[in-house]
Amino acid sequence: MKLSPSKINTFLLFKLPSAYFTGVRVKSISETTCVTTVKHRWINQNPFKSMFWAVQGMAAELSTGAMVMAKIKETDQKISMLVANNKGTFSKKAKGRITFACNDGDLIDSAIKKTISTGEGQTCWMKSEGKDSMGEVVSVFEFEWTVKIKK
């Protein structure tokens, strides 16, 4: 069974309620791309009248992590996943609806195939770019995912 946006968003409610209640949602997911959104609201604001950086980070991480989960689910193997490192850069205030897109599904697919074939843990850097409604980049996050066969 493939992961759909509605299944992932329900997962958020029960397993990552802070992301759910701050408005983070998956809009679409495919083999290579995942898109998430979050709207600037009272619950996710900072004192500077824009979206708190950590809420942007949750939406960005979800756009990468949802693909990792989907790729692992397709293998029918027990594989662990964990963020080992992350980087974030901010170029303007995040106001309105911010859309994060990750197009690195092929990278994590390769890492998962390699961990299955070698039995050794693998790492993969995945990038998510956040844009406002005008299409301007407000933040860019990179996450180093580790995947490893569970023994």
Secondary structure by P-SEA (a helix, b strand, c coil): ccccaaaaaaaaacccaaaaaaccccccccccbbbbbcccccccccccccccaaaaaaaaaaaaaaaaaaaaaaaccbbbbbbccbbbbbccccccbbbbbbccaaaaaaaaaaaaaccbbbbbbbbbbbbcccccccbbbbbbbbbbbcc
